[in-house]
């Protein structure tokens, strides 16, 4: 499900898509663009359901295409997507090749790409910001595997050069940010609260009524 909310959190519209374990999405040219992370789904088919689903606002699937530079039936997963309004193109975090690429949604051709930083352990969702890309990142303190040992943050790239121009660290253990977006110059993040490897024995890390899938 993809939900349209107002800025007070009121549910305005629901769109069901065929994407599996959506891990990155954006809205552009009247469509939802959803990035699948199907290999993380329990008992997934072979190949898993990966790629980008294009869905209209009535829930009709328009297309399902794989991320470029991989097998035609499995371009592997993405962890982030963002729409660049001035050129009507999609930025995608491509897990397979470790790059952030810009794709023309009509031709599905890549017109620009640059490598993600290798100096940070965990990279996730992205947001386009007037010539820059913000990306969720995080660092696990050596010798730890728990929430308190994790420092979440953001890294900012210049899209023309791919150079990292800023890195922001949040308070260690304060969040498990998975995605980020921009609205009127303000950053908004979503807290997943369930980083792989964190203990499932601690009550505050558990979700009531759900199995302990960490």
C-alpha positions in Angstrom: 0.0 0.0 0.0 1.1 3.6 -0.8 -0.6 6.3 1.3 -1.2 9.9 0.5 -1.3 11.9 3.7 -1.9 15.6 4.5 0.7 17.4 6.6 -1.2 16.5 9.8 -1.1 12.8 9.0 -4.7 12.5 7.8 -5.1 9.6 5.2 -6.3 11.1 1.9 -5.8 8.3 -0.6 -4.6 4.7 -0.8 -3.0 3.1 -3.8 -2.2 -0.7 -3.9 0.8 -1.7 -6.0 2.4 -5.0 -7.0 5.7 -3.9 -5.6 7.2 -6.3 -3.0 8.9 -4.9 0.1 9.0 -1.4 -1.3 12.3 0.2 -0.4 12.3 3.6 -2.1 9.5 5.3 -3.9 8.6 8.7 -5.5 5.8 10.5 -7.2 6.2 12.1 -10.6 4.2 12.9 -13.8 1.0 11.6 -12.1 2.4 8.2 -11.3 3.8 6.4 -8.3 7.3 4.8 -8.9 8.0 2.0 -6.4 11.3 0.2 -6.0 11.1 -3.4 -5.0 13.4 -5.2 -2.6 11.9 -8.6 -3.3 14.8 -10.8 -2.2 14.1 -9.8 1.4 10.6 -11.2 1.2 10.2 -14.6 3.0 9.9 -17.5 0.5 10.5 -15.2 -2.5 10.3 -16.6 -6.0 13.4 -17.1 -8.2 14.3 -14.6 -9.5 12.8 -12.4 -6.7 10.4 -9.5 -7.6 12.7 -6.6 -8.0 12.8 -3.5 -10.2 10.6 -0.4 -10.4 6.8 -0.5 -10.7 4.9 2.4 -12.3 1.4 2.7 -10.9 -1.4 5.2 -11.6 -3.4 6.8 -8.8 -6.2 4.3 -9.3 -3.9 1.3 -8.7 -3.4 0.3 -12.3 0.1 -1.0 -13.1 1.5 0.8 -16.1 4.9 -0.8 -16.2 7.4 -2.9 -14.3 11.1 -2.5 -15.4 14.4 -3.7 -14.0 17.1 -1.4 -12.8 19.7 -1.1 -15.6 23.1 -2.9 -15.8 21.8 -6.3 -14.5 20.1 -9.4 -15.9 16.9 -8.4 -17.7 14.8 -10.5 -15.3 16.4 -9.3 -12.1 18.1 -5.9 -11.9 18.3 -6.4 -8.1 16.9 -4.1 -5.5 17.0 -0.4 -4.7 17.1 1.3 -1.3 16.0 4.7 -2.5 14.3 6.8 -5.2 13.6 10.5 -5.7 11.9 12.5 -8.5 13.7 15.5 -10.1 10.8 17.7 -11.1 12.6 20.2 -13.4 13.8 17.4 -15.8 11.0 14.8 -15.1 13.5 12.1 -14.2 14.0 9.5 -11.4 17.1 9.2 -9.2 17.6 5.6 -8.1 20.0 4.0 -5.6 21.2 0.9 -7.4 22.3 -1.7 -4.9 24.0 -3.9 -7.5 26.5 -1.5 -8.9 26.7 0.8 -5.8 25.7 3.9 -7.7 23.1 6.6 -7.7 21.7 6.9 -11.2 19.2 9.2 -13.0 16.8 7.5 -15.4 14.4 8.9 -18.0 11.1 7.2 -17.1 10.0 7.3 -20.8 13.0 5.7 -22.4 14.4 4.0 -19.2 17.9 5.1 -20.2 20.5 6.3 -17.7 21.7 9.8 -18.4 23.9 10.3 -15.4 25.3 8.3 -12.5 28.0 8.5 -9.8 29.3 6.0 -7.1 28.0 6.0 -3.6 30.5 6.8 -0.9 32.6 3.9 0.3 33.5 5.5 3.6 30.2 4.9 5.3 28.9 1.4 6.2 25.1 1.7 5.7 23.4 3.6 2.9 19.7 3.8 2.2 17.0 6.3 1.0 17.7 9.3 -1.1 16.2 12.8 -1.8 17.0 15.2 -4.6 17.6 18.8 -3.4 18.3 21.4 -6.1 21.5 20.0 -7.6 22.4 17.7 -4.6 21.4 14.3 -3.4 20.9 13.6 0.3 21.3 9.9 1.3 20.5 8.2 4.6 23.6 6.7 6.2 24.7 5.1 9.4 27.7 3.8 11.2 27.8 0.9 13.7 30.4 1.3 16.5 32.9 -1.5 16.3 32.2 -4.3 18.7 28.5 -3.5 19.0 25.4 -4.8 17.4 22.7 -2.9 19.3 20.7 0.3 18.9 22.9 2.3 21.4 26.0 1.6 19.2 24.5 2.9 16.0 25.0 6.5 14.8 22.4 7.4 12.1 22.9 10.3 9.7 22.8 11.8 6.2 25.4 12.3 3.5 25.1 15.0 0.8 26.5 14.6 -2.8 27.0 17.2 -5.5 25.2 15.5 -8.5 27.6 17.1 -11.0 30.7 15.5 -9.5 29.4 12.9 -7.1 31.6 14.5 -4.4 30.5 14.3 -0.8 30.0 17.9 0.3 28.5 17.3 3.8 27.9 14.6 6.3 25.5 14.9 9.2 25.6 12.6 12.3 22.5 12.3 14.5 22.6 11.5 18.2 23.8 7.9 18.5 20.9 5.5 19.0 18.3 8.3 18.4 16.7 6.8 15.2 16.9 4.1 12.6 16.2 6.4 9.6 15.5 4.6 6.4 14.3 7.2 4.0 14.4 11.0 3.6 12.5 13.6 1.5 12.6 17.3 1.0 9.7 19.8 1.2 10.2 23.6 1.0 13.8 23.3 2.1 12.9 21.0 5.1 14.3 17.5 5.5 11.8 14.8 6.6 12.9 11.3 7.6 11.2 8.1 8.5 12.3 5.9 11.5 12.1 2.2 10.8 13.3 1.3 14.4 14.4 -2.2 13.4 18.0 -2.3 12.2 19.3 -5.8 11.2 21.3 -7.3 14.1 19.7 -5.3 16.9 18.5 -7.5 19.7 14.9 -8.7 19.5 14.9 -9.7 23.2 14.5 -6.1 24.4 10.8 -5.2 24.8 11.0 -1.6 23.4 12.5 -2.9 20.2 9.6 -5.3 19.6 6.3 -4.7 17.7 3.4 -6.0 19.7 1.4 -8.6 17.7 4.2 -9.2 15.2 6.8 -12.0 15.0 10.3 -10.9 16.1 11.7 -10.4 12.6 14.8 -8.3 13.1 
